[in-house]
Amino acid sequence: MEACEDVQFKQRAVIGFLTAEKISPVYIHRRMQAVYGDKCVDVSTVIRWVQQVKEEEVGDTGLCDKARTGQNSETC
């Protein structure tokens, strides 16, 4: 059984890839629901992650959350 973080890591990679192919966030979410079912992140999370990917420079997109105040500083 996979840890939640592993599933989210994989989903974030899928989001980055499909965003690069200009796929809409809602369609990305539908595709991910078909694969990940109940473990799929919420559509609002997909939209937020898509926006983050678009703001990054090409090739500079990280899959891990950036450090924020109050967040554990774990590495991927």
SEVEXLO-902744 format. One line per 3 residues: number of its first residue (from 1); their letters; for each residue x, y, z of C-alpha. Coordinates in steps of 0.5 Angstrom, whole numbers, plus 500, padded with zeros to 3 digits. Layout:
NUM> A> X/Y/Z  ...
END
This chain:
1> MEA> 500/500/500  503/507/498  503/513/503
4> CED> 499/519/501  505/523/500  507/518/494
7> VQF> 501/518/491  501/526/491  508/526/488
10> KQR> 506/522/482  499/526/481  504/532/481
13> AVI> 508/529/476  502/527/472  499/534/473
16> GFL> 506/537/470  506/533/464  499/534/462
19> TAE> 500/542/463  506/542/459  501/539/453
22> KIS> 496/544/454  491/540/457  486/543/462
25> PVY> 486/543/469  479/540/469  480/535/464
28> IHR> 487/533/468  483/532/474  478/527/470
31> RMQ> 483/523/468  487/522/474  480/520/478
34> AVY> 479/515/473  486/512/475  487/514/482
37> GDK> 480/514/485  479/516/492  486/517/492
40> CVD> 486/523/487  487/530/489  481/535/489
43> VST> 480/539/483  482/545/487  489/542/488
46> VIR> 489/540/481  488/548/479  493/550/484
49> WVQ> 498/546/482  497/547/474  498/555/476
52> QVK> 504/553/480  507/549/474  505/555/469
55> EEE> 509/560/473  515/556/473  520/556/468
58> VGD> 521/551/463  525/545/466  525/548/473
61> TGL> 519/545/475  519/542/482  515/536/484
64> CDK> 515/538/492  512/543/495  516/549/497
67> ART> 518/551/504  513/555/507  512/558/514
70> GQN> 509/552/519  510/546/514  515/541/516
73> SET> 522/541/512  522/534/509  525/533/502
76> C> 522/529/497
END
